[in-house]
Amino acid sequence: MMKMEKVRIINNPVVLLNLCTMRDKNTDSQGVRIATRKITRCLLYEAAKNLPLVEKDVTTPLATFKAKTVDSDINLIISPILRAGLIFTDEAIDILPQATIRHIGMYRDEKTLKPVWYYNKVPMNADNPEKFYIYITDPMLATGNSLLAAIDLYTSKGIPVENIKCICIIAAPEGIENIQKHYPDIEIITAAVDDHLNEKGYIVPGMGDAGDRIFNT
């Protein structure tokens, strides 16, 4: 049973407009990419609400005052799951320039639906793990197995679960339940929760293969 209080669905009109465009089978790859980037920007803005703030003195042309800003003493990591997760990267470094990008490479075995690792750009130690904030990005949360493997990678370094967010555009109930079975307190930020997975592990109605549609392959 899904814990919907841990699933944040961002469905403002801008997201819904672009979600409709992205899903349409007649939208070409360029159109899918543009629509997807607009959605990812909205999702990243929502995710960033958990970043800790500090006050600093700022001098305008008129006065000096204390302004709130993101604490520069944190480690903010955007971790896209290759290849489809790359679509989040440009938007992420645009609106969160202090972030580090740590790529995770996995593909899904089409028979077992389990993730197969082929690239890991997360070799760092996490000194002061409570100061790490992780956004794992993948457009489609289908079975949830890839996201689970990515979450495991960061929690194994001692990073608190409450500092890790999963950001996807479309999620399946089965994938959400799989994540919550292992990490019941993790927050999932998405634009839509669809109906189900089909026998091949694709989200229905979904958008087809996100990587193929984004990268025209």
N, C-alpha and C positions, 0 to 999 in steps of 0.2 A: 504494500500500500504506500503510495507516494505521500511524503510530507510536503504539502504544497507551501507551507510557510518557509521552506528552504529553497523554493523555486521562485525566482523573480522573473515574471513575464513582462517584458517591455513591449507594449503594443500601442504606442502612440501613433497618430496618423502618418507621420513620416516613415516609421518602421513598417506599418501595414502596407503603405503604397509601394515601397521597395521590395517588401516580401512578396507581394503579388507579382511584381515584375520578375523577380528572381526565380519564382516557381514556374512561370509560364514556359512551356516547352518551346515556344516560338521565339523566345528571347535569345539573341545570339550571345556569344561569350563575352564580348565587350559590354553588352547591356547587363549581363549577369554580374560581371566584375564591378561595374559602377554601382549597381543596386546593392551588392553585398557590402561594398566599402561604406556606403551610407548607413547601412544597418549596423555594421561593426562599430562605427563611430558612436552611435547612440548607446550601444551596449557597453562600450568602454567607459563612457561618461558615467553610466550607472555604477559600474564596477568600482570606479575610482572614489565612490562615496565612503569607502572604508579606510582611505589613506589618512594617517594621523596628521593633524595640523599643529602649527606653532605660530607664535606671533613674532614679527620682526618690525623694526623701525623702517618706515619708508618715507622719503621726502618727495612730495609733489611740488609743482611750481608755487603752491600756496601754503603748504604746512607740512610738518612732520607728524606722523601718527603711527599707531601700531596696527599693522595689517596681518590678516591670517594668510598663511601659505602652507604648502605641503612640506612636511619635515624633511630636510635634506639629509638627515642622518639615518634614513631607511635604505634598504636595498629593494628596489622595485624591479621585478622580473616579469617580462612577457614571454610566455613559453608556447609558441605555436607547434602543434603536432603536424608534421609534414605529411602531405604537401598542401592540402587544402587550407590548413591553419595559417599558411603564409598570407592569406588575404587580409588578416588582421594587422600585419606587421607595419605597413606604411602608415595606417591610421594611428596605431599605437605610439610610434616614435614621433608622430606629428603632435599629438595632444599630450603625450607623457614623455618629453624629451630626456628626462632623467632615467628612464627605464633602460635596462639591459635586456637584449633579446637572446634567449637561450632556446635553440631549436631542438625538437625531439622528433626523431625519424622512426615511424612505425607504419607498416602496412597490414591490412587485414587478410589473414588466410581465408580464402573464400569457402573452404570446406569446413573449417572448425570455427570460423568467425573470431578467432583469437588474434591478438596483435603480435606481430613479428618485428622485433627491433632491428634497425639497420643504422641508426645514427643517434648519438647522445652527446649534446653540447652542454651538459650540466655536470661538469666534473668538479665544480667548486665545493669547498667546505663552507658550512654555514655557521661562522662564528656569530654569536648573538642572534640565534635563529628567530627570536621574537621580533627582530627588526626587519625580517624578510617578508615581503608581500608578493605573492605569486598569482598571476593570471594565466591560466592554461586555456588556450584558444583552439577550437576545432569547430568548423561550421555545423557539422552534423553530430549530434549525440544519439547514436543508434543503439548498439548493444551496450555501450559504456565501457567495454573492455580496454580500449586504448586510453581513455581518460583515467581509468583506475590505475593502469600501469604508470601513467605520468604522475598522478597524485602520490602513489607509493614512493616514487623517486624522490619527491620533495619531503614527504613526512619522514622518510628514512634518515634525513639530515637534521631532524628535530624541529623542523618548521611547523608551527602550530596550524592545525587544520583551519582554524578561524581566519588565518591569514592567506588561505588559498581559495581562489574562486575559479569555477569552471564557466567559461563563456562560450556559448554556442548560439547558432542562429535558429536551428530547428532541432527539437528533441523528441525522442520517442518515450512513451511511458516506461517501456521495458528498460531502457538505458538509465533513466532517472532512478528507477527502483534498484537497479544493480549498483549504482553509485551509492545510494542511500543505505543499502544493506551493509556496505563496508565502512562508509563515512556518513553517518546519519546527520551530522551537523554541518556538512560542507554546503556552501551556497552555490546554486546553479543559476546563472543569468542567461536567459534565452528570449528570443522573439516569439516563439511558438512552441506549444506542445502538441504534436500531431497524434494521429489515431493509434497506429500500431506499427510493428515491423512485419514485413512479409517473410516468406520462407527463405529468402536469400539474404535476410538481414538488412533490407533497405527500408527506410522510413516511408510510410504511406500516410498522406499523399506526398509529402516530401518535395524534392526537386530533382530526383534522380541522383547520379553520382556527382557530388559537389566538385571534386577535383577535376573531373572530365569537363564539366560545364564551365567552371571558372577558367581553366587553362586550355580549353578547346582541344582536348585529346580524346 
